[in-house]
Amino acid sequence: MRKIERKNTGLLVTSSTISKIGDTLFDYVNNSFLASMNMKSMMLVGIYQALENIIGALFNLFGGVIADRFRRKKIIILSDFLSGLICLCLSLISKQTWLIYAVILTNALLALLSAFSTPAYNAFTKEIVEKDNITRVNSYLQTLATLVKIIVPILALGIYHMIGIRGALSLDGVSFLLSALIVVFVQPILEEASKTDKFSVKIILEDLVSGFHYVAKNRQIYLLIALSAGVNFFMAGYSLLLPYSNQMFPKITGNSYAMFLTAEAIGGVIGAVISGKIRYKLSTGQLMALLSIFGGFVALAPILYFLKPSIFLLALSPVGSGIFMTLFNIHSFSLVQREVASEYLGRVLGIVFTVAILFMPLGTALFTLIFTPSNPFNFFYIGCSVIILSFIFLKLLQRSKE
């Protein structure tokens, strides 16, 4: 990496990490606050989470259009600044009843801002480093994002008890403002495609349609988006089953569910570090191999359990799956970032995120109907399905090159 690329990478990774700390703390504190209210707390938490997902599904596509039409750096700065300002305003509300509804409304507003900033953030990577260094930047981002996911919830408990809901919201606000300030100093090395100030509903819809046309013409990108939908479909089943780990593996001494979450996170960190050491671009065949190995580790869980019901032996499954799922995610995402033309990148990423969100509820609904929580072979079925999926898309991707 050149000096300017190292500087840009350091600034972007720092900004993203601080922003994710704010996000994670915000969610933990607000979920805890709403859950402690009254008998209707589950409904409040459900509304809080559902609104976030619905807004993400609806507006990611439009966020991609905005990311391609306006300066991505400005979008990131503005969204983080507004998020910080909103959190600080929220922390000033003293009446608890108002605060409950304000928290839900604020989360919806932050989800809306995130729908616009996320495609811009991911497309911005292509402007601050050369193509060959995109995977390395994504590895750094994934490593720190995983560490935040592990560490911040542990610290959030103490923060929440020490400074309360309003203090925590103030801290969230400061984190978003700091994130925005850091991005100011990033200097893009790639000249952005010409941007215009024209903005209307007609233009947005035309840009959105042109984005879908671009995807439809590029068979490799189209197949990778379809693969993302398939993977998320089965990952929804995997996530659905995780809380039932103790029922699926009753002979295990200890909390299997907690072990799976911890081991998977550890695997994610290892996978992100390994990814940063890989200096060459992975082919689509190698990506499918990573996905297949991920499926193999998921399917391995019941086999290890019946070999010996040991929590340490069983942990090999989530550690391995965490490693290879992270490697697959980073390199497949980097492939899309490299191959998609810069002027279409925001829209394509918006399509990827929307497809991912839409297919997860479908997977959850189906697997709720067909799986029995106490069946130890549930993970075996999920893992084998992912392996089959990887072979199907390997053939499709090979044909797309003919």
N, C-alpha and C positions, 0 to 999 in steps of 0.2 A: 504493500500500500504506500502511496505517496503521502507526504506530510499533510496536505490538505484533506486527503481522504481519511487519514487517521484522526484528524481533528474533528471532521464532520461526523465520523462514526462515534467517537467518544461523546460528542454533544447529543447526538440523536439517541444513543443508548441511554445516556444519563436522563435525558428528558422523558423518554418512554418509561424508564424504570420508576422515576418519581411519580409520573402520571398513574402508573399501574398501582403503586403504593396507595395513592389517593383513592383510586377506584376500589381496591380491595378493602381498605379501611372504611370507606363510605358504605359499601354493601354489608360488611360485617356489623358495623355499628347500627345501621338502620334496621337490618333484619333482627338484631338482638332487641332493639328498642320496640319495634312493632310486636315481636313475639311476647314481650313482657306486659303488654297492655291489658288484655282481658280475655274473655272466652271467645271473642270474635277475632283473636289475634291471627289464627291460621288463615282466615279469609283475607285479612289485611296483608299478610305476607304473600299470599297467593296473588292478590291484585298487584302488589309491588313487583313481583317477579314476572307475571304474565304481561304486564304493560311494557316492560323492558324488551321482552322477546318479540312482541307484536310490532312495536315501533322499529326494532332492528330489521325485522323481515320486510316491513313496508318501505322503509326509507334508505336502506343500504344501496338500492339501485340508483336512487336520485343522488345519494352521496357520491357515487361513482361518477355521475354526470358532472356534478359540481367540481369534483377533483380534476376532471379533464378540461373544464372550461375556465377555471380561475387558478390563480397561483396557489400551489399546494402548500407552500410554506406559510402563506398568509392564512389559509384555512385552518391549519394546525394551531397557529398562534391564537387566532380569534376564538376557536372552539375551546382551547384550554383556558384562555382568559375568561370567557363567559362562564365556563364550568366553575372556575374559582370564585368568580363574583357571585354566582348563584348560591354556592355553598356558604359563603360568608354571610349573605343575606339571610339564608335559612337559619344560621346559628343565632341570629338576633331575635328569633321568635321565642317568646317566653311562655305563652299559653300552651299547655300540653295538647289540648284537643286540636288546636290549629296546627301544631307541629306535626301531629300524626298525618293529617291530610297533606300538609306542605311537603313532608318527606316523600310521600308517594308521587306527588306532582313533580317534585324536583328530580326524582329518579327518572321519571318519564322525559323530562327536559334534557337531562344528561344523556339518556339513551338516544335522543334525537340528535344531539350534538355529536355523540360518538358515531352515529350512522354516517355523518358527513366527514368526520375527522379520520376515521379508520381507513377508508379507501385512500384518502390523501396521504396519511402516514405511510402506508405500505407502498404507494406509488412513488412517494418522495425518495425512498431508498435508491431508486434508479437514477436520481438526479445528483446524489451526493458522493457516489463511488462508481468506479468502473464496473462493467457487467460481471467480470470474473471475481469481484469481491462481494457481490450481493449475498451469496450463500454464507460467507463469513460473518457479515453484519447480522443476517437473520439468526445465525447460531448464537451470537452474543445476546441479541434481543430475547431469544427463547430461553437461554440459560438464566438470565436475570429475571425474566417473567416467571419462570418455574420457582426460583428461589423466593421471589416475592410471595407467590402462592403458598409456599411452605411456611415462611417466617412471619409474615405480616399478621395472619389470623392469630398466631400465638401471642404476638405483641399487642394486637388489637384488644384482647381481653383486658389486659392491664391498663391500656390507654383509656378504654371505655369506663372502667371503674375509677380511674384517677381523675379524669377531667370531664366525664359525663358526655352526654349526647351533643351538647352545644360546643363544648371544647373540641371534641373530635371532629365536628363539622367545620369548625374554624381551621383546624389542622388540614383537613381535606382541601379547603379553599386555598390555603397557602401553598400546598403541594401542586395544585393545578396552575396557580400563578407562576410559581417557580419553573414549572415545566415549560410554560409559554415563553418565559424570559430566556431560557437556555436555547430554544429553537431560533430565537432572533439572531444568534451568533453563527448559525450554520450557513455555510457558503456553498450553494450548489455549483458543481463543476460541469454539469450538462445544461446547455441552454434549453429552457422549456420551449415547447411548441408555442407559436403565437397565440396569445390569449386575447379575447375580446370582452368588452364590457356589456355586450348585448345579452339580455336576460329576459326570457318570457316563458310561459307555459309551453308554447309551440316549440320553441328552441330546445327546451328540456326534453320534450317527448321525441323530437327529431334526433337529438343526440342519443337518447336511450335506444331508439330503434336502430340507429347506425351501430351502436355497441353490440346489439344482438346479431346484426348482419355480419359484423366482424368475427364474432365467435362462430357463427354458422359456417363461414368461409374457411376458417382455420380448424381443420379436423382434429389436430392434435390437442389444441386448447379445448375444443368442444368435448373431446373424450376425457380429458383431465377433469373438467367440471362435472361431467357425468360420473366419473369415478369418485370425486369428492362427495357427491350426493349419495352414492352407494356406501361408501365408507362411513359417512355420518349416520346413515340408516342403521347400520349394524352397531356402530358405537353407541347409539341411543339405547339399544338393547343391552349392551355391556354396562352402560351407566345405570340403567334400570335395575340390573341384577346385583350390582356391587353392594347396596345396603343389605342384601339377603345372603351375603357371604357366610355369616355365622350359621344360617339355616342350611345352606348348601354343603358346608363342611363342618358338621356338628362335633366331630371327634377332635377338632383342633382346639388346643388349650390356648386361650387368649382371644383377643378381639380380632377376628379375621378381617372385618370390614376396615378397621383402622389400619391394619397391616397392609391391605391392598392399596389404600390411598397413599400411605407413606412410601411403600416400596415403588409404586408407580411414579411418584414424584421424584424419587431418587433416580429411577431409571431415566426419567425425562431430563434431569440435569446431566447425567452421564452421556445420554444421546446427543444433547446439545453441544457438549464439550467435544465429543468425537466428531461431530459434524463440522465444527470449526477447524479441525485438523485435516479434513479432506480437502485437498487443493485442486481437485479436478471435478468437472461437471459429470454428474451421474446420468447415464442413459435411461430411457423409459423402461428398458428391460431390468436394469438394476433397481429402479424405483419399485417395480412390481415384485422383485425379489425381497426387498425390505418389507413391503406390505405383507407378503406371504409369510415371512419369518415372524412378523408381528402376530399374524393369525395363529401361527404354530405355537407361540408362547401362550396365547390366550387359551388355546385348546389343551395345552399341557397341564393346566391347573388340576382337573379331576384325576388325571393320570398320576401326577405327583402325590395327590391326596391318597389314592388307593395304594400307591407304593409304600408310603409311610405318612400317617397323619401328623406331620410336624409343621409348625408355623414357619420355621426357617426354610424348610425344603419347599413349601408352598409359595414362599416369597419369591422364588426364582421366576415364577410365571409373571407377576406384575412388574418385576424389575426388568425382565427381558422384553416384555411387551411395551413398557415405557420407553426403553432405549430405541427400539425399532420403529415405534409409532412416531417418536420425535424426529428421528432421522428421515422418515418418509415425509412427514409434514414439512420440515425445513426445506428439503431438496425439491419436493414437488412444487412448493410455493415459490421457491427461487427460480425454478424452471419457467413458471408462468411469468414472473417478473422480468426475466431475461428475454423471453421470446415475444411477448406482447409489445406492440409498438407503443411508445411512451404516450402518444396522444389518445390512446384507447385504454391505457392501463387502469385508470380509476374505474371506468365502467365495467371492465372485465372482472376486476377484484370485487366490485359491488355485486355482480352476478354470482360470483363464487360464494360470497358470504350469505347472500339471500338463499341460494340453493341449499347451502349447508344448514341454515336455520329451518327452512321449510321441511326438509326430509327427516329431521330429528323427531318432531312430534308424530310423524307417520310411523316411524320405527318404534317409538315408545308405545303407541296405541296397539300395533300388531303384536309386539312381544308381550305386552300385558295380557293379551288373550291366549297366546300359545304356550307361554312358559309357566311352570310350577315352581314357586320360590325354593322348595326343598330339594329339587332335582340337582344332584351334584354334577350332572353332565351338561348343564346349561352353557357353561363357558366353552365346552368342547364343540357344541353346535355352532356357537357364534364364531369361534376361531376357524372352524372348517369352512363356514360360509365365506369368511374373509379370504381364505386361501383360494377358494373357487372363484371369487370375484377377481382376485389378482390375476389368475390364469386367463379368465375371459377378457380382461382389459389388456393383458399382454398381447393376445392374438389381435385384438382390435387395433391397438397402437402400432403393431408391426404392419398390419394391412394398410394403415393410413400413410405409411412411408413408401408403399409400392407405387 
